[in-house]
Amino acid sequence: MHTHDTGVLVTAAAGGDEVAWRALVERFSGLVWSVARGCGLGAADAEEVFQTTWLRLAEHVGRITSPAQVGAWLATTARNESFKAARAGRRVAPTSDLDVLAPEVDDRSPERALLESEDAALDMERARQVWQAFQELPGRCRELLRVLIASPRPSYAEIAAMFDMAVGSIGPTRARCLGRLRQLLAERGVDGHPA
């Protein structure tokens, strides 16, 4: 078996080949994890999405229509599972009684507190405008940029498989997407760099 050919690995895994399955998990684990974390999930929710994504592949591996594109299938599944987890994850965060009964005392001067709150408000407004501009980018740009800032970031080979693009085109595509984001921010009068 050629371990470099993803399609061959998927077909072999569908036939019950444990070595092929392990090779797929090794090859695409970083990608799946990065997509989950890139969607803003905490570690526990991302771990759940990671496991669910691999379970979905195990359930459907024999029905994958384009075995060579399993990276894109995994990324899409991880993203969908992440969105489900995010919607379900609007949970109440537990606090101790001490957090509620003895809140932290603010020992700043009123002037300093006012200045810091104004700075925070400006930062929040800038973040809101950046987010709005980001939302106006084409879907592929948004997805690529999310994956590229995920931690841990998948390899360029994994990203190429996910987006069905050549490894050499990832950098230029990223540059075009960031250029478009800067342009959208400039149209709003927002500096493209943090203060």
Salt bridges, closest charged atoms under 4 A:
GLU18 OE2 - ARG22 NH1 2.97
ASP45 OD1 - ARG91 NH1 3.37
GLU59 OE1 - ARG56 NH1 3.42
GLU81 OE2 - ARG56 NE 3.37
GLU81 OE2 - LYS84 NZ 3.40
ASP106 OD2 - ARG108 NH2 2.70
GLU116 OE1 - ARG108 NH1 2.31
GLU116 OE2 - ARG112 NE 2.60
GLU125 OE2 - ARG128 NH2 2.48
GLU136 OE2 - ARG188 NH2 2.32
GLU143 OE1 - ARG79 NH2 3.79
GLU187 OE2 - ARG180 NH1 3.97
